[in-house]
Amino acid sequence: MAGNGFVGCLVSATSATVWSILLVWCLVGMRMRVDALILFHAGIGYESSFEAEILRNTQHCQIWGYDYTVKSFSREIPRESSHRTHFKPYDLGSEDKHGPEDKIPVYTLDTLMKINGSYTFSLI
């Protein structure tokens, strides 16, 4: 994929091996000269080293983080790259549940992608 392509990946894992594989896959996406790499990360917790590494090794990657248990990405995010991160206190689920009666706003990946713009998406 060269020129005006897009590579996207969804992250929702805790295994160090999975993180390593996803990091390599995302960085390969940038080496393929795609115009934009967009990472959707659900369940970021209190640790953002994966996101920080992606930001340090890319120029245009945008990271959308979702986690209702924390208020933001951790301090590991480089200040000079923070404008490429976007955080919402949402949960990822199989159906949308984000009405006024819902304590935790839950969105499907499809809905989050529509909210954030219309993207072509590759899921690994």
Summary of the structure (lengths in Angstrom):
residues: 124
radius of gyration: 14.2
end to end distance: 15.9
largest distance: 45.5
contacts: 338
relative contact order: 0.18
helix: 30%
strand: 22%
